[in-house]
Amino acid sequence: MTKIKSPIEGYNGSSTFGSTTLVFTDGEADAKDIPDGVLAYLREKGFGVDGKTVDQPDAPAVIDSREIVEEQVGSKARDAAVDPQPEDFLPPVNAGKADPHGPKVVAPQIHAAKEQPVRPGDVSDDNAVQEKAESEHAADNLVSEPVKSTRRTAAKK
């Protein structure tokens, strides 16, 4: 017979662990033929098994969220379809000119990307040449109609 002591002092009730059900009276249960895996689990969770317990780690310190300081790692995420910058390689076609989530703004991606027509020809070692070729190919094959350049102006009062 194996004596099991609940980590909850004076617990009365039953607890099931897999196929094993333990009935506790005043925080203790008697059981026989408990699988080794269940015994290991009980020990790990702070139950006493035949008078022996495993030291439980201290609870983690409570963190006050007001004391957390954010730290940026890497560069801030930026959507090139909304805010294109000159240093972007292969920015979306019509970025900054049309609805960034509409069908007129398309990303050229890379040569031979899945789900789009393949741009024929060699891949250039010159980034500017490759970017121009991929962007023209995307504009010709993925945009349904040309986009007029728009300029935003402040509303008149």
N, CA, C and O of each residue as an XYZ file, in Angstrom:
628
protein
N       0.852     -1.182      0.000
C       0.000      0.000      0.000
C       0.895      1.241      0.000
O       1.877      1.305      0.740
N       0.559      2.204     -0.814
C       1.321      3.445     -0.902
C       0.516      4.568     -0.272
O      -0.661      4.753     -0.581
N       1.170      5.324      0.625
C       0.526      6.475      1.265
C       0.847      7.723      0.451
O       2.012      8.003      0.168
N      -0.199      8.479      0.070
C      -0.042      9.724     -0.685
C      -0.568     10.855      0.179
O      -1.679     10.779      0.705
N       0.237     11.914      0.328
C      -0.177     13.091      1.104
C      -0.359     14.260      0.151
O       0.539     14.590     -0.623
N      -1.500     14.867      0.213
C      -1.818     15.997     -0.661
C      -1.014     17.233     -0.258
O      -0.762     17.448      0.927
N      -0.611     18.046     -1.235
C       0.056     19.296     -0.881
C      -0.928     20.317     -0.281
O      -0.513     21.346      0.251
N      -2.231     20.023     -0.372
C      -3.252     20.886      0.230
C      -3.610     20.272      1.581
O      -4.237     19.215      1.652
N      -3.210     20.939      2.626
C      -3.420     20.429      3.986
C      -4.897     20.138      4.241
O      -5.750     20.993      4.001
N      -5.200     18.935      4.726
C      -6.561     18.570      5.109
C      -7.531     18.373      3.951
O      -8.743     18.400      4.163
N      -7.035     18.177      2.737
C      -7.897     18.023      1.558
C      -8.775     16.781      1.675
O      -8.297     15.696      2.006
N     -10.060     16.957      1.400
C     -11.011     15.843      1.361
C     -11.643     15.828     -0.027
O     -12.234     16.819     -0.457
N     -11.517     14.714     -0.718
C     -12.090     14.597     -2.050
C     -11.286     13.614     -2.871
O     -10.338     12.994     -2.390
N     -11.696     13.487     -4.138
C     -10.978     12.548     -4.995
C     -10.281     13.303     -6.113
O     -10.749     14.352     -6.556
N      -9.168     12.766     -6.561
C      -8.395     13.325     -7.669
C      -8.007     12.189     -8.593
O      -7.587     11.121     -8.146
N      -8.153     12.431     -9.895
C      -7.841     11.398    -10.875
C      -6.602     11.789    -11.656
O      -6.488     12.921    -12.126
N      -5.684     10.866    -11.792
C      -4.438     11.050    -12.529
C      -4.348      9.911    -13.529
O      -3.928      8.807    -13.182
N      -4.744     10.175    -14.774
C      -4.779      9.112    -15.778
C      -5.817      8.087    -15.387
O      -6.991      8.417    -15.221
N      -5.391      6.843    -15.238
C      -6.324      5.775    -14.860
C      -6.376      5.568    -13.346
O      -7.060      4.666    -12.861
N      -5.649      6.408    -12.601
C      -5.577      6.259    -11.152
C      -6.429      7.315    -10.467
O      -6.273      8.507    -10.731
N      -7.329      6.886     -9.588
C      -8.130      7.817     -8.793
C      -7.738      7.640     -7.338
O      -7.719      6.524     -6.819
N      -7.428      8.742     -6.690
C      -7.062      8.730     -5.277
C      -8.167      9.418     -4.490
O      -8.645     10.484     -4.880
N      -8.567      8.811     -3.389
C      -9.590      9.392     -2.520
C      -8.873      9.873     -1.259
O      -8.313      9.078     -0.503
N      -8.903     11.190     -1.049
C      -8.199     11.801      0.074
C      -9.156     12.049      1.227
O     -10.284     12.509      1.049
N      -8.653     11.723      2.441
C      -9.358     12.041      3.677
C      -8.346     12.723      4.571
O      -7.293     12.167      4.880
N      -8.677     13.934      4.983
C      -7.760     14.740      5.800
C      -6.382     14.853      5.150
O      -5.360     14.823      5.836
N      -6.363     14.983      3.830
C      -5.119     15.221      3.103
C      -4.303     13.981      2.783
O      -3.200     14.098      2.251
N      -4.818     12.789      3.095
C      -4.066     11.572      2.830
C      -4.918     10.545      2.081
O      -6.135     10.470      2.249
N      -4.228      9.757      1.246
C      -4.895      8.682      0.501
C      -4.018      7.451      0.534
O      -2.791      7.551      0.540
N      -4.649      6.290      0.556
C      -3.949      5.018      0.453
C      -4.268      4.434     -0.912
O      -5.423      4.453     -1.338
N      -3.265      3.919     -1.601
C      -3.489      3.345     -2.926
C      -2.515      2.213     -3.146
O      -1.455      2.150     -2.524
N      -2.891      1.316     -4.044
C      -1.975      0.241     -4.404
C      -1.883      0.176     -5.922
O      -2.792      0.599     -6.637
N      -0.794     -0.350     -6.385
C      -0.548     -0.528     -7.824
C      -0.622      0.789     -8.607
O      -1.229      0.850     -9.677
N       0.001      1.837     -8.065
C       0.045      3.121     -8.788
C       1.176      3.041     -9.810
O       2.299      2.691     -9.449
N       0.908      3.356    -11.068
C       1.976      3.327    -12.079
C       3.122      4.274    -11.716
O       2.904      5.324    -11.111
N       4.339      3.891    -12.091
C       5.516      4.708    -11.773
C       5.403      6.123    -12.330
O       5.846      7.077    -11.691
N       4.811      6.266    -13.517
C       4.655      7.596    -14.118
C       3.762      8.497    -13.280
O       4.026      9.692    -13.151
N       2.695      7.922    -12.705
C       1.798      8.701    -11.843
C       2.532      9.083    -10.562
O       2.407     10.215    -10.094
N       3.292      8.158     -9.991
C       4.067      8.473     -8.782
C       5.066      9.602     -9.043
O       5.220     10.504     -8.220
N       5.742      9.546    -10.195
C       6.699     10.602    -10.539
C       5.980     11.942    -10.676
O       6.473     12.966    -10.202
N       4.807     11.933    -11.329
C       4.026     13.159    -11.486
C       3.617     13.714    -10.117
O       3.750     14.911     -9.867
N       3.123     12.848     -9.240
C       2.689     13.291     -7.918
C       3.853     13.912     -7.138
O       3.701     14.960     -6.509
N       5.015     13.253     -7.188
C       6.192     13.805     -6.491
C       6.548     15.180     -7.041
O       6.836     16.112     -6.290
N       6.523     15.287     -8.380
C       6.892     16.556     -9.027
C       5.945     17.682     -8.627
O       6.358     18.838     -8.529
N       4.680     17.350     -8.395
C       3.676     18.363     -8.067
C       3.554     18.623     -6.569
O       2.664     19.358     -6.142
N       4.442     18.025     -5.763
C       4.470     18.346     -4.340
C       3.707     17.400     -3.444
O       3.565     17.673     -2.252
N       3.210     16.296     -3.976
C       2.545     15.298     -3.142
C       3.621     14.518     -2.392
O       4.710     14.288     -2.916
N       3.313     14.120     -1.181
C       4.206     13.232     -0.448
C       3.896     11.800     -0.842
O       2.730     11.410     -0.908
N       4.923     11.022     -1.103
C       4.744      9.616     -1.471
C       5.519      8.782     -0.456
O       6.746      8.840     -0.389
N       4.775      8.003      0.336
C       5.371      7.190      1.399
C       6.277      8.021      2.303
O       7.380      7.597      2.647
N       5.802      9.209      2.685
C       6.524     10.062      3.629
C       7.640     10.897      3.025
O       8.291     11.657      3.743
N       7.875     10.778      1.735
C       8.942     11.547      1.089
C       8.329     12.596      0.158
O       7.358     12.331     -0.551
N       8.914     13.773      0.181
C       8.463     14.844     -0.722
C       9.655     15.396     -1.486
O      10.806     15.243     -1.078
N       9.357     16.026     -2.577
C      10.384     16.683     -3.382
C      10.289     18.174     -3.102
O       9.197     18.743     -3.120
N      11.426     18.808     -2.843
C      11.408     20.251     -2.611
C      10.865     20.951     -3.842
O      11.309     20.704     -4.964
N       9.909     21.818     -3.620
C       9.291     22.552     -4.713
C      10.012     23.888     -4.897
O      10.422     24.512     -3.918
N      10.168     24.324     -6.136
C      10.828     25.614     -6.357
C       9.961     26.757     -5.835
O       8.738     26.648     -5.755
N      10.615     27.835     -5.491
C       9.888     29.019     -5.039
C       9.041     29.549     -6.187
O       9.391     29.403     -7.359
N       7.939     30.155     -5.833
C       7.080     30.771     -6.851
C       7.857     31.915     -7.499
O       8.637     32.588     -6.825
N       7.656     32.141     -8.788
C       8.369     33.243     -9.433
C       7.969     34.579     -8.822
O       6.847     34.757     -8.348
N       8.904     35.503     -8.844
C       8.639     36.830     -8.291
C       7.536     37.509     -9.084
O       7.447     37.360    -10.303
N       6.704     38.249     -8.385
C       5.628     38.990     -9.044
C       6.236     40.207     -9.717
O       7.002     40.955     -9.111
N       5.877     40.395    -10.995
C       6.419     41.519    -11.761
C       5.362     42.601    -11.859
O       4.215     42.338    -12.218
N       5.760     43.807    -11.538
C       4.877     44.960    -11.676
C       5.049     45.493    -13.099
O       6.125     45.971    -13.459
N       4.001     45.412    -13.899
C       4.109     45.797    -15.315
C       4.494     47.262    -15.495
O       4.961     47.649    -16.567
N       4.308     48.073    -14.472
C       4.707     49.489    -14.578
C       6.224     49.648    -14.548
O       6.751     50.700    -14.908
N       6.920     48.600    -14.119
C       8.378     48.673    -14.022
C       9.086     48.084    -15.242
O      10.315     48.103    -15.315
N       8.325     47.569    -16.187
C       8.924     46.968    -17.372
C       9.324     48.072    -18.347
O       8.548     48.982    -18.638
N      10.539     47.968    -18.835
C      11.046     48.942    -19.799
C      11.177     48.240    -21.146
O      11.837     47.208    -21.260
N      10.535     48.818    -22.170
C      10.632     48.230    -23.496
C      11.998     48.535    -24.093
O      12.541     49.627    -23.924
N      12.533     47.554    -24.787
C      13.818     47.725    -25.445
C      13.670     47.258    -26.885
O      13.294     46.116    -27.147
N      13.971     48.155    -27.809
C      13.862     47.792    -29.218
C      15.066     46.963    -29.634
O      16.211     47.324    -29.363
N      14.792     45.857    -30.288
C      15.841     44.999    -30.815
C      15.684     45.003    -32.326
O      14.614     44.660    -32.827
N      16.702     45.375    -33.053
C      16.606     45.464    -34.508
C      15.901     46.743    -34.924
O      15.709     47.651    -34.115
N      15.522     46.807    -36.171
C      14.853     48.004    -36.668
C      13.343     47.855    -36.525
O      12.817     46.743    -36.491
N      12.659     48.986    -36.443
C      11.213     48.965    -36.323
C      10.616     48.422    -37.611
O      11.122     48.667    -38.706
N       9.526     47.677    -37.454
C       8.844     47.130    -38.625
C       8.169     48.272    -39.385
O       7.578     49.173    -38.790
N       8.269     48.214    -40.687
C       7.668     49.250    -41.525
C       7.095     48.553    -42.732
O       7.704     47.626    -43.264
N       5.934     48.987    -43.171
C       5.280     48.385    -44.319
C       5.649     49.185    -45.556
O       5.227     50.332    -45.704
N       6.433     48.588    -46.446
C       6.881     49.292    -47.651
C       5.726     49.583    -48.595
O       5.851     50.453    -49.457
N       4.604     48.883    -48.460
C       3.445     49.175    -49.297
C       2.772     50.471    -48.864
O       2.131     51.140    -49.675
N       2.914     50.829    -47.594
C       2.306     52.044    -47.065
C       3.298     53.197    -47.084
O       2.950     54.315    -47.466
N       4.529     52.928    -46.674
C       5.538     53.971    -46.523
C       6.830     53.562    -47.232
O       7.816     53.234    -46.573
N       6.836     53.580    -48.581
C       8.047     53.152    -49.287
C       9.208     54.116    -49.058
O       9.013     55.327    -48.951
N      10.400     53.572    -48.985
C      11.612     54.369    -48.802
C      12.569     54.069    -49.946
O      12.536     52.973    -50.504
N      13.432     55.038    -50.309
C      14.350     54.827    -51.432
C      15.267     53.611    -51.265
O      15.673     53.008    -52.258
N      15.593     53.249    -50.035
C      16.518     52.135    -49.816
C      15.839     50.769    -49.884
O      16.522     49.750    -49.785
N      14.512     50.714    -50.050
C      13.802     49.432    -50.148
C      14.192     48.712    -51.427
O      14.201     49.308    -52.504
N      14.515     47.431    -51.310
C      14.782     46.609    -52.485
C      13.499     45.877    -52.835
O      12.906     45.229    -51.972
N      13.067     45.965    -54.055
C      11.827     45.384    -54.548
C      10.608     45.807    -53.723
O       9.870     44.956    -53.227
N      10.398     47.116    -53.577
C       9.188     47.539    -52.869
C       7.975     47.212    -53.732
O       8.123     46.992    -54.934
N       6.806     47.175    -53.161
C       5.618     46.887    -53.957
C       5.412     47.926    -55.064
O       5.668     49.116    -54.879
N       4.942     47.442    -56.219
C       4.630     48.317    -57.338
C       3.446     49.196    -56.920
O       2.484     48.700    -56.333
N       3.513     50.470    -57.213
C       2.488     51.470    -56.886
C       2.410     51.782    -55.393
O       1.418     52.349    -54.934
N       3.431     51.423    -54.641
C       3.453     51.729    -53.208
C       3.421     53.233    -53.018
O       4.147     53.967    -53.689
N       2.581     53.691    -52.103
C       2.462     55.110    -51.828
C       1.579     55.851    -52.824
O       1.302     57.036    -52.641
N       1.131     55.164    -53.883
C       0.302     55.802    -54.905
C      -1.133     55.293    -54.883
O      -2.043     56.011    -55.297
N      -1.353     54.081    -54.414
C      -2.686     53.475    -54.403
C      -2.936     52.831    -53.048
O      -2.044     52.765    -52.203
N      -4.161     52.357    -52.855
C      -4.539     51.685    -51.612
C      -3.563     50.538    -51.362
O      -3.501     49.603    -52.161
N      -2.793     50.591    -50.259
C      -1.777     49.565    -50.023
C      -2.334     48.149    -49.884
O      -1.590     47.176    -50.003
N      -3.639     48.031    -49.633
C      -4.235     46.708    -49.496
C      -5.145     46.372    -50.675
O      -5.864     45.373    -50.656
N      -5.102     47.202    -51.676
C      -5.921     46.983    -52.854
C      -5.191     46.209    -53.933
O      -4.019     45.870    -53.771
N      -5.882     45.922    -55.048
C      -5.297     45.089    -56.104
C      -4.260     45.804    -56.968
O      -3.613     45.167    -57.799
N      -4.094     47.102    -56.788
C      -3.155     47.839    -57.627
C      -1.760     47.928    -57.019
O      -0.817     48.350    -57.688
N      -1.626     47.540    -55.774
C      -0.317     47.523    -55.115
C       0.092     46.063    -54.994
O      -0.514     45.295    -54.248
N       1.132     45.689    -55.742
C       1.584     44.299    -55.751
C       3.080     44.233    -55.492
O       3.839     45.101    -55.923
N       3.483     43.212    -54.795
C       4.904     43.025    -54.505
C       5.531     42.181    -55.601
O       5.039     41.090    -55.891
N       6.614     42.665    -56.221
C       7.270     41.878    -57.252
C       7.930     40.632    -56.699
O       8.200     39.694    -57.449
N       8.196     40.602    -55.408
C       8.865     39.492    -54.737
C      10.219     39.238    -55.390
O      10.968     40.183    -55.638
N      10.539     37.998    -55.667
C      11.834     37.681    -56.250
C      11.642     36.876    -57.518
O      10.556     36.356    -57.775
N      12.665     36.776    -58.287
C      12.629     36.028    -59.537
C      12.140     34.605    -59.281
O      12.682     33.898    -58.432
N      11.128     34.198    -60.011
C      10.575     32.842    -59.961
C       9.874     32.516    -58.650
O       9.871     31.360    -58.226
N       9.274     33.523    -57.995
C       8.509     33.239    -56.784
C       7.251     32.458    -57.150
O       6.730     32.605    -58.256
N       6.763     31.633    -56.235
C       5.555     30.846    -56.485
C       4.354     31.769    -56.647
O       4.372     32.922    -56.217
N       3.320     31.241    -57.272
C       2.027     31.901    -57.395
C       2.039     33.164    -58.262
O       1.119     33.976    -58.158
N       3.031     33.349    -59.096
C       3.011     34.478    -60.019
C       3.830     34.116    -61.248
O       4.672     33.221    -61.198
N       3.580     34.818    -62.358
C       4.336     34.506    -63.574
C       5.836     34.748    -63.371
O       6.236     35.680    -62.674
N       6.637     33.917    -63.976
C       8.086     34.038    -63.862
C       8.595     35.083    -64.857
O       8.236     35.063    -66.034
N       9.430     35.988    -64.370
C      10.054     36.965    -65.253
C      11.150     36.251    -66.025
O      12.077     35.711    -65.421
N      11.062     36.237    -67.337
C      12.095     35.537    -68.108
C      13.424     36.288    -68.071
O      13.470     37.490    -67.810
N      14.470     35.575    -68.330
C      15.785     36.206    -68.417
C      16.650     35.924    -67.212
O      16.236     35.280    -66.248
N      17.867     36.429    -67.302
C      18.841     36.223    -66.237
C      18.535     37.109    -65.034
O      17.843     38.121    -65.145
N      19.056     36.712    -63.907
C      18.988     37.514    -62.699
C      20.264     38.334    -62.652
O      21.365     37.794    -62.755
N      20.109     39.649    -62.494
C      21.257     40.550    -62.524
C      21.971     40.610    -61.178
O      21.354     40.468    -60.122
N      23.287     40.824    -61.237
C      24.062     41.054    -60.018
C      23.867     42.470    -59.508
O      24.172     42.761    -58.352
N      23.363     43.352    -60.357
C      23.136     44.752    -60.005
C      21.722     44.879    -59.427
O      20.741     44.667    -60.139
N      21.618     45.221    -58.148
C      20.321     45.308    -57.484
C      19.365     46.264    -58.190
O      18.180     45.961    -58.325
N      19.856     47.396    -58.635
C      18.991     48.388    -59.283
C      18.412     47.834    -60.586
O      17.234     48.040    -60.878
N      19.224     47.141    -61.360
C      18.769     46.552    -62.623
C      17.734     45.462    -62.341
O      16.695     45.406    -63.000
N      18.012     44.604    -61.371
C      17.091     43.519    -61.032
C      15.776     44.076    -60.495
O      14.701     43.606    -60.868
N      15.860     45.072    -59.624
C      14.656     45.670    -59.052
C      13.776     46.271    -60.135
O      12.559     46.090    -60.113
N      14.375     46.982    -61.081
C      13.623     47.611    -62.175
C      12.937     46.533    -63.022
O      11.764     46.672    -63.368
N      13.654     45.475    -63.352
C      13.097     44.415    -64.190
C      11.959     43.682    -63.480
O      10.918     43.427    -64.086
N      12.146     43.341    -62.204
C      11.113     42.624    -61.447
C       9.882     43.509    -61.240
O       8.753     43.027    -61.336
N      10.089     44.794    -60.959
C       8.970     45.710    -60.743
C       8.172     45.912    -62.018
O       6.942     45.920    -61.983
N       8.856     46.075    -63.145
C       8.156     46.228    -64.427
C       7.363     44.958    -64.754
O       6.228     45.031    -65.223
N       7.962     43.816    -64.508
C       7.288     42.540    -64.754
C       6.037     42.424    -63.875
O       4.982     42.009    -64.356
N       6.146     42.788    -62.588
C       4.997     42.721    -61.685
C       3.908     43.686    -62.132
O       2.728     43.335    -62.121
N       4.292     44.899    -62.527
C       3.306     45.886    -62.974
C       2.580     45.388    -64.223
O       1.366     45.557    -64.339
N       3.303     44.784    -65.148
C       2.701     44.298    -66.391
C       1.812     43.072    -66.179
O       0.815     42.907    -66.882
N       2.157     42.217    -65.224
C       1.469     40.935    -65.083
C       0.527     40.815    -63.885
O      -0.344     39.946    -63.869
N       0.692     41.668    -62.900
C      -0.097     41.494    -61.680
C      -1.077     42.629    -61.392
O      -2.042     42.438    -60.652
N      -0.840     43.801    -61.966
C      -1.733     44.932    -61.736
C      -2.749     44.962    -62.866
O      -2.381     44.935    -64.041
N      -4.035     45.017    -62.511
C      -5.076     44.923    -63.528
C      -5.234     46.203    -64.343
O      -5.621     46.144    -65.510
N      -4.944     47.349    -63.753
C      -5.030     48.601    -64.503
C      -3.990     49.573    -63.958
O      -3.616     49.484    -62.789
N      -3.516     50.503    -64.795
C      -2.489     51.436    -64.337
C      -3.001     52.321    -63.201
O      -4.203     52.544    -63.059
N      -2.073     52.812    -62.409
C      -2.408     53.677    -61.286
C      -1.933     55.081    -61.587
O      -0.792     55.289    -62.001
N      -2.812     56.040    -61.377
C      -2.430     57.442    -61.541
C      -1.755     57.871    -60.254
O      -2.185     57.499    -59.162
N      -0.711     58.644    -60.382
C      -0.019     59.140    -59.209
C      -0.936     60.120    -58.497
O      -1.496     61.020    -59.122
N      -1.086     59.948    -57.208
C      -1.928     60.860    -56.427
C      -1.060     61.586    -55.427
O      -0.032     61.076    -54.982
N      -1.488     62.771    -55.085
C      -0.756     63.555    -54.106
C      -1.749     63.978    -53.048
O      -2.798     64.540    -53.361
N      -1.430     63.718    -51.824
C      -2.315     64.099    -50.744
C      -2.052     65.537    -50.361
O      -0.906     65.973    -50.255
N      -3.128     66.260    -50.157
C      -3.006     67.649    -49.718
C      -3.862     67.857    -48.509
O      -4.828     67.127    -48.289
N      -3.522     68.836    -47.728
C      -4.308     69.133    -46.526
C      -5.669     69.679    -46.946
O      -5.785     70.418    -47.924
N      -6.684     69.301    -46.192
C      -8.039     69.785    -46.480
C      -8.113     71.278    -46.228
O      -7.511     71.797    -45.288
N      -8.866     71.965    -47.089
C      -9.046     73.413    -46.918
C     -10.023     73.657    -45.795
O     -10.995     72.926    -45.606
N      -9.731     74.717    -45.054
C     -10.619     75.075    -43.935
C     -11.733     75.965    -44.400
O     -12.577     76.367    -43.598
